[in-house]
Each structure stands twice: as structure tokens, then as C-alpha cells.
Amino acid sequence: MSSPVKTCKLCKKPLHGRIDQRFCNDTCRNQYNRSKRQFEKVTPHPNAAAIFKIIKTNYEILKKGIPGQIPEYNAFTCDTKDFIASGINTKFYTSSFKSGKEEWFCVFDYCYSFQSEETTQILQLPDQADL
């Protein structure tokens, strides 16, 4: 009873030697592993750089503050029109959560919530940016 001949995973040449051998030489092993890593590599979204730039801009706007903010404890309230006019892009944020009926959108550790059509609340939540 003969066992089937094992072949190299890359070039299919017959293998001689160790039972657990998978490649005929180092070149085949390296080429196989390089192509495997290349195949597994995730290609970034084509707009990733633009998205990161928008998120960074949103963060800077929230960090800098909106003109006309009214301080309330650890939060700030501003006019929603001023908030939108500041240049923030509300489509891009890093996380969101609900607190009661309020939905909060966070850009790292700065979060905002549209309290009404007239007011927007902004606050800093350092725990929101923890990894």
C-alpha cells in the first residue's frame, strides 16, 4: 500500500524528506506566504483620506467651540443654525448612543445632540474615546 506523493503547495513538484514538509524550498515558501498575505490584505475605502479629513475637521470644530455657546455645567448649548453654519458635517462621526430620548453623536470625546430645532447641546465625554 503506497501513500500518495505529497507536492509543493506552490510549484507542485514532488516533495522528499520530512513528513510535514509543505514546500520544496525557501523560495516557494516565501512566494506562497507573500501571495497569501497580499490576498488577505484589506484594501482601504477609496475615500478613506477624505473621510478622515472630515472627521478631523468636525473634531476641531467641536473642540474649538461654536460662537454663542452658553455654558451649562459641563456642557454647552448653542443655536442649531450656528452649529450647522460652523461647517460641521453631521454625516460623519466616530460613535453614537442614546440617552433616554436623546441621540448623541460623538467625534472621539466630543458629543453633540440636537435638543430641538433651535438648540444643540455639546459636551465632552472623555470615556467615549477610550479604546
MIDOSE-1310 file (N, C-alpha, C; in nm, 2 decimals, decimal comma, always signed):
residues 131
mssp	+0,08/-0,12/+0,00/+0,00/+0,00/+0,00/+0,09/+0,12/+0,00; +0,08/+0,20/-0,10/+0,17/+0,32/-0,11/+0,08/+0,45/-0,08; +0,15/+0,54/-0,01/+0,08/+0,67/+0,02/+0,10/+0,76/-0,10; +0,00/+0,85/-0,12/+0,01/+0,95/-0,23/+0,13/+1,04/-0,21
vktc	+0,19/+1,07/-0,32/+0,31/+1,16/-0,32/+0,27/+1,30/-0,29; +0,33/+1,36/-0,19/+0,30/+1,50/-0,15/+0,37/+1,59/-0,25; +0,31/+1,70/-0,28/+0,37/+1,80/-0,37/+0,38/+1,94/-0,30; +0,46/+2,02/-0,36/+0,49/+2,16/-0,31/+0,36/+2,24/-0,33
klck	+0,32/+2,31/-0,23/+0,19/+2,39/-0,24/+0,20/+2,50/-0,34; +0,32/+2,54/-0,39/+0,33/+2,65/-0,49/+0,35/+2,59/-0,63; +0,46/+2,52/-0,64/+0,50/+2,48/-0,78/+0,46/+2,33/-0,81; +0,41/+2,26/-0,71/+0,35/+2,12/-0,73/+0,46/+2,02/-0,76
kplh	+0,59/+2,05/-0,74/+0,69/+1,95/-0,75/+0,68/+1,84/-0,64; +0,72/+1,72/-0,66/+0,71/+1,62/-0,56/+0,81/+1,65/-0,44; +0,76/+1,62/-0,32/+0,84/+1,65/-0,20/+0,91/+1,53/-0,15; +1,03/+1,54/-0,10/+1,11/+1,43/-0,05/+1,16/+1,48/+0,09
grid	+1,16/+1,39/+0,18/+1,22/+1,43/+0,31/+1,11/+1,42/+0,42; +1,10/+1,53/+0,50/+1,02/+1,52/+0,62/+0,87/+1,50/+0,58; +0,80/+1,44/+0,67/+0,66/+1,41/+0,65/+0,57/+1,53/+0,65; +0,61/+1,63/+0,73/+0,53/+1,75/+0,74/+0,57/+1,86/+0,64
qrfc	+0,66/+1,83/+0,55/+0,71/+1,93/+0,45/+0,60/+1,97/+0,36; +0,59/+2,11/+0,34/+0,48/+2,16/+0,25/+0,54/+2,23/+0,13; +0,67/+2,27/+0,13/+0,73/+2,34/+0,01/+0,86/+2,27/-0,02; +0,90/+2,29/-0,15/+1,02/+2,22/-0,19/+1,14/+2,30/-0,16
ndtc	+1,13/+2,44/-0,14/+1,24/+2,52/-0,10/+1,19/+2,65/-0,04; +1,29/+2,73/+0,01/+1,25/+2,86/+0,08/+1,19/+2,96/-0,02; +1,23/+2,96/-0,14/+1,17/+3,05/-0,24/+1,02/+3,02/-0,26; +0,98/+2,90/-0,27/+0,84/+2,86/-0,29/+0,76/+2,90/-0,16
rnqy	+0,82/+2,87/-0,05/+0,76/+2,90/+0,08/+0,73/+3,05/+0,09; +0,84/+3,13/+0,06/+0,83/+3,28/+0,07/+0,73/+3,34/-0,03; +0,73/+3,29/-0,15/+0,63/+3,34/-0,25/+0,49/+3,30/-0,21; +0,47/+3,18/-0,16/+0,34/+3,14/-0,12/+0,28/+3,23/-0,01
nrsk	+0,37/+3,25/+0,09/+0,33/+3,33/+0,21/+0,30/+3,48/+0,17; +0,39/+3,53/+0,08/+0,37/+3,67/+0,03/+0,23/+3,68/-0,04; +0,21/+3,59/-0,13/+0,08/+3,60/-0,20/-0,04/+3,58/-0,11; -0,02/+3,49/-0,01/-0,13/+3,47/+0,08/-0,16/+3,60/+0,16
rqfe	-0,06/+3,67/+0,21/-0,07/+3,79/+0,28/-0,13/+3,90/+0,19; -0,09/+3,91/+0,07/-0,14/+4,01/-0,02/-0,29/+3,98/-0,05; -0,33/+3,86/-0,06/-0,47/+3,83/-0,08/-0,55/+3,86/+0,05; -0,50/+3,84/+0,17/-0,57/+3,87/+0,29/-0,57/+4,02/+0,32
kvtp	-0,49/+4,10/+0,26/-0,48/+4,24/+0,29/-0,61/+4,31/+0,26; -0,66/+4,39/+0,35/-0,78/+4,46/+0,33/-0,75/+4,59/+0,26; -0,81/+4,62/+0,15/-0,79/+4,74/+0,08/-0,87/+4,85/+0,14; -0,81/+4,97/+0,16/-0,89/+5,08/+0,23/-0,99/+5,13/+0,13
hpna	-1,09/+5,19/+0,20/-1,20/+5,25/+0,12/-1,14/+5,36/+0,03; -1,18/+5,38/-0,09/-1,12/+5,48/-0,18/-1,13/+5,62/-0,13; -1,23/+5,65/-0,04/-1,25/+5,78/+0,01/-1,20/+5,79/+0,16; -1,12/+5,70/+0,20/-1,08/+5,70/+0,34/-1,01/+5,83/+0,38
aaif	-0,92/+5,88/+0,30/-0,85/+6,00/+0,34/-0,94/+6,12/+0,35; -1,04/+6,13/+0,26/-1,14/+6,24/+0,27/-1,22/+6,23/+0,39; -1,26/+6,10/+0,42/-1,35/+6,08/+0,54/-1,27/+6,12/+0,67; -1,15/+6,08/+0,68/-1,07/+6,11/+0,80/-1,05/+6,26/+0,81
kiik	-1,03/+6,33/+0,70/-1,02/+6,47/+0,70/-1,15/+6,54/+0,75; -1,26/+6,49/+0,71/-1,39/+6,55/+0,76/-1,41/+6,52/+0,91; -1,37/+6,40/+0,95/-1,38/+6,37/+1,10/-1,29/+6,46/+1,18; -1,17/+6,48/+1,13/-1,07/+6,57/+1,20/-1,13/+6,71/+1,20
tnye	-1,18/+6,76/+1,09/-1,24/+6,89/+1,09/-1,36/+6,90/+1,19; -1,45/+6,80/+1,19/-1,56/+6,80/+1,29/-1,50/+6,81/+1,43; -1,40/+6,73/+1,46/-1,34/+6,73/+1,59/-1,29/+6,87/+1,63; -1,22/+6,93/+1,53/-1,16/+7,07/+1,56/-1,27/+7,17/+1,59
ilkk	-1,38/+7,16/+1,51/-1,49/+7,25/+1,53/-1,55/+7,23/+1,67; -1,57/+7,11/+1,71/-1,63/+7,08/+1,84/-1,54/+7,12/+1,95; -1,41/+7,10/+1,93/-1,31/+7,13/+2,03/-1,30/+7,28/+2,05; -1,29/+7,35/+1,94/-1,28/+7,50/+1,94/-1,40/+7,56/+2,00
gipg	-1,52/+7,51/+1,97/-1,64/+7,56/+2,02/-1,72/+7,64/+1,91; -1,84/+7,66/+1,94/-1,93/+7,73/+1,84/-1,95/+7,87/+1,90; -1,94/+7,98/+1,82/-1,97/+8,11/+1,87/-2,11/+8,12/+1,93; -2,13/+8,18/+2,04/-2,26/+8,19/+2,10/-2,30/+8,08/+2,19
qipe	-2,20/+7,99/+2,23/-2,23/+7,88/+2,32/-2,26/+7,94/+2,46; -2,36/+7,87/+2,52/-2,39/+7,91/+2,66/-2,35/+7,80/+2,75; -2,26/+7,82/+2,84/-2,21/+7,71/+2,93/-2,32/+7,67/+3,03; -2,34/+7,54/+3,04/-2,43/+7,48/+3,14/-2,36/+7,36/+3,20
ynaf	-2,32/+7,38/+3,32/-2,24/+7,28/+3,39/-2,12/+7,23/+3,31; -2,12/+7,11/+3,27/-2,01/+7,06/+3,19/-2,04/+7,05/+3,04; -2,15/+7,11/+3,00/-2,19/+7,11/+2,86/-2,21/+7,25/+2,81; -2,23/+7,26/+2,68/-2,25/+7,39/+2,61/-2,38/+7,37/+2,53
tcdt	-2,46/+7,48/+2,52/-2,57/+7,49/+2,44/-2,55/+7,60/+2,33; -2,59/+7,57/+2,21/-2,57/+7,67/+2,11/-2,69/+7,66/+2,01; -2,71/+7,76/+1,93/-2,82/+7,77/+1,83/-2,78/+7,66/+1,73; -2,88/+7,58/+1,69/-2,86/+7,48/+1,59/-2,82/+7,54/+1,46
kdfi	-2,87/+7,65/+1,42/-2,83/+7,71/+1,29/-2,68/+7,75/+1,30; -2,64/+7,81/+1,41/-2,49/+7,84/+1,43/-2,41/+7,72/+1,42; -2,46/+7,61/+1,48/-2,39/+7,48/+1,49/-2,37/+7,43/+1,34; -2,47/+7,43/+1,26/-2,46/+7,38/+1,12/-2,37/+7,48/+1,04
asgi	-2,39/+7,61/+1,07/-2,31/+7,71/+0,99/-2,16/+7,70/+1,03; -2,13/+7,64/+1,14/-1,98/+7,63/+1,17/-1,90/+7,55/+1,08; -1,97/+7,47/+0,99/-1,91/+7,39/+0,89/-1,90/+7,24/+0,93; -1,96/+7,21/+1,04/-1,96/+7,07/+1,08/-2,04/+6,98/+0,98
ntkf	-1,99/+6,86/+0,95/-2,06/+6,77/+0,86/-2,12/+6,66/+0,95; -2,25/+6,67/+0,97/-2,32/+6,58/+1,07/-2,34/+6,44/+1,02; -2,29/+6,41/+0,90/-2,30/+6,27/+0,84/-2,18/+6,19/+0,90; -2,08/+6,26/+0,95/-1,96/+6,18/+0,98/-1,93/+6,20/+1,13
ytss	-1,92/+6,09/+1,20/-1,89/+6,09/+1,35/-1,83/+5,95/+1,38; -1,77/+5,94/+1,50/-1,70/+5,82/+1,53/-1,78/+5,72/+1,61; -1,89/+5,77/+1,68/-1,98/+5,68/+1,75/-2,11/+5,75/+1,79; -2,20/+5,68/+1,83/-2,33/+5,74/+1,87/-2,39/+5,65/+1,98
fksg	-2,48/+5,72/+2,06/-2,55/+5,64/+2,16/-2,68/+5,72/+2,20; -2,77/+5,65/+2,26/-2,90/+5,71/+2,30/-2,89/+5,72/+2,46; -2,94/+5,83/+2,50/-2,96/+5,85/+2,65/-3,10/+5,90/+2,67; -3,19/+5,81/+2,71/-3,33/+5,84/+2,71/-3,38/+5,86/+2,57
keew	-3,44/+5,97/+2,54/-3,49/+6,00/+2,41/-3,39/+6,07/+2,32; -3,28/+6,12/+2,38/-3,18/+6,19/+2,31/-3,08/+6,10/+2,24; -3,05/+6,13/+2,12/-2,95/+6,06/+2,04/-2,83/+6,15/+2,04; -2,71/+6,10/+2,08/-2,59/+6,17/+2,08/-2,49/+6,12/+1,97
fcvf	-2,42/+6,21/+1,91/-2,33/+6,18/+1,81/-2,19/+6,23/+1,85; -2,09/+6,14/+1,85/-1,96/+6,17/+1,91/-1,86/+6,17/+1,80; -1,77/+6,27/+1,81/-1,64/+6,27/+1,74/-1,53/+6,26/+1,84; -1,49/+6,13/+1,86/-1,40/+6,10/+1,97/-1,46/+6,13/+2,10
dycy	-1,40/+6,23/+2,17/-1,46/+6,26/+2,31/-1,55/+6,37/+2,31; -1,58/+6,44/+2,20/-1,68/+6,55/+2,20/-1,81/+6,50/+2,14; -1,92/+6,52/+2,20/-2,05/+6,47/+2,16/-2,15/+6,58/+2,14; -2,24/+6,57/+2,05/-2,35/+6,67/+2,04/-2,48/+6,60/+2,02
sfqs	-2,59/+6,67/+2,06/-2,72/+6,62/+2,04/-2,81/+6,74/+2,01; -2,90/+6,72/+1,91/-2,99/+6,82/+1,87/-3,11/+6,81/+1,97; -3,11/+6,91/+2,07/-3,22/+6,91/+2,17/-3,35/+6,95/+2,11; -3,35/+7,04/+2,02/-3,47/+7,08/+1,95/-3,42/+7,14/+1,81
eett	-3,52/+7,19/+1,74/-3,48/+7,25/+1,61/-3,40/+7,38/+1,63; -3,41/+7,44/+1,75/-3,34/+7,56/+1,78/-3,21/+7,54/+1,86; -3,20/+7,44/+1,94/-3,08/+7,43/+2,03/-3,01/+7,29/+2,01; -2,88/+7,30/+2,02/-2,79/+7,18/+2,01/-2,70/+7,19/+2,14
qilq	-2,69/+7,07/+2,20/-2,60/+7,06/+2,32/-2,47/+6,99/+2,28; -2,36/+7,04/+2,33/-2,23/+6,98/+2,31/-2,17/+6,96/+2,44; -2,11/+6,84/+2,46/-2,03/+6,81/+2,58/-1,92/+6,72/+2,55; -1,82/+6,72/+2,64/-1,70/+6,64/+2,63/-1,72/+6,52/+2,72
lpdq	-1,71/+6,40/+2,67/-1,71/+6,28/+2,74/-1,58/+6,20/+2,72; -1,48/+6,22/+2,81/-1,35/+6,16/+2,79/-1,36/+6,01/+2,78; -1,46/+5,94/+2,85/-1,47/+5,80/+2,84/-1,51/+5,75/+2,70; -1,57/+5,83/+2,62/-1,62/+5,79/+2,49/-1,51/+5,76/+2,40
adl	-1,39/+5,82/+2,42/-1,28/+5,80/+2,33/-1,19/+5,68/+2,37; -1,22/+5,62/+2,49/-1,14/+5,51/+2,53/-1,14/+5,39/+2,44; -1,03/+5,32/+2,42/-1,03/+5,21/+2,34/-1,06/+5,08/+2,41
